[in-house]
Amino acid sequence: MSYLPWPTSSILGPGGEEFSREKRLEVQACRLLSLFGAALVPLFGALLSAANPEATDPMWVRLGLSTLFASLLGASYVSGAIRRRFPAWIRGMCYILVVWFCSVVAVNGPSGHYDMGLLLLYGTLPFVVAIGTESMRPVWRFLGFGLLAGAAGAAFGSASTASALVLTGGLATVALVEGVAIRNQVGTRGRLERQNDLFERAQEIADVGAWEYDVVSEDLFWTRQVKEIFSLPQSYEPIVEEAVSFYHPEDRSFARDMFWGAVEEGSPFDEELRIVNGEEDLRWVRVQGTPRVEEGEVSRVRGTFQDITELKENQLRREAAFENTYQLTGLVKPDGTLLKANETALSFVGASREEVTGKPLWETPWFQAGEETVDMARQSVEEARGGGFYRQELPIKGRDGKISIFDYSMRPVQDETGEVAFLVPEGRDITQRKRREQMLKSRRRKIEALYRATSGLLSV
């Protein structure tokens, strides 16, 4: 809901955290209408008096009404109670205006443009009454009251019966048209508010907020959840440079270039960056932006903020555990494509990450000690892809050309549906153990041979 073309941080907008964005806009609109009322009531009185010098329309009454509008406007800056109920106060002023103008019509009759003035006033004020309402009851109540007051003024005033009927019919027509039009407006606004409420609830659950930058007006808008992510009060109104300053110093320049690239060149973005929020906490966010182009020019950029701190920290912990291990470890797609290998595995065969990533596992350096090892790689992928666990001793040729023996295994990792999402190959160097085992076997054979020889001599 937006009534005014300028930001709510203008002089007419209430500050503080006690108001939502919608309430601030309502108060802002009512303050503007108070200014209009304070100026237009005496102005139209002067115009009508000039057109009808003989009419009974005391200027002091108009000045009193103008002063009342101005007083309410001033009180809304001083009193929190009046500020919170300001739309209701303005609705009350609408009733006072209708009663006063119907009295003027009753005294002067529907002549000298007073009938047109009443119809104009009656046709305008219902829209003012509709500000901030969630149902049609206040509007129907005002339309009914205005119709009765106008009919009473015309019937008991100095107008002829025909003129009174014409004026009453005009008021009834205005009431019908206004009621239908405002009912549609209130209904549409109600649907939008429900959609916004559901959208905000979805944002809270997913910890995602939306933002928009208007290129023409240079206004930056953040939803409630974005301000929550940045730990800022809901009254905070962002501007671009302040928003960029929340990014971590090492990410700030990139974030600025990313944003202006979208604004000036129409380049979309989707990045994971660090911010320092209003409470000086370091957070990770995923920020997305999509330019909207109109007539060949970027008119606005819309996107989302998502707090991914917990996800990122878990990812960093997994990566640290993945890298800081003495085992050879990797991550493989179910079709056997290698996604990543840890530094221990890369260092052992003297390969770079770029050389092995994206290759079938059986074509990587760890399985090139012979055809048997190629078959082992294929067999391990096939077995783990079916949900099984594979384990075998694997000879691997290291970067020094020597063969080492590894306790090689392949296990599946399943997603939440039970489907195999990834395969995890692991290898533990057991070369020294195998050598010790061979030495023990060799020693045992020698002892057994010596025992047999000794037994033979003793038997002779």
Beta strands, then each sheet from edge to edge (+ up, - down):
strand 1: 208-214
strand 2: 219-222
strand 3: 269-276
strand 4: 282-294
strand 5: 297-307
strand 6: 328-332
strand 7: 338-341
strand 8: 390-397
strand 9: 403-414
strand 10: 420-429
sheet 1: 2+ 1- 5+ 4- 3+
sheet 2: 7+ 6- 10+ 9- 8+
end
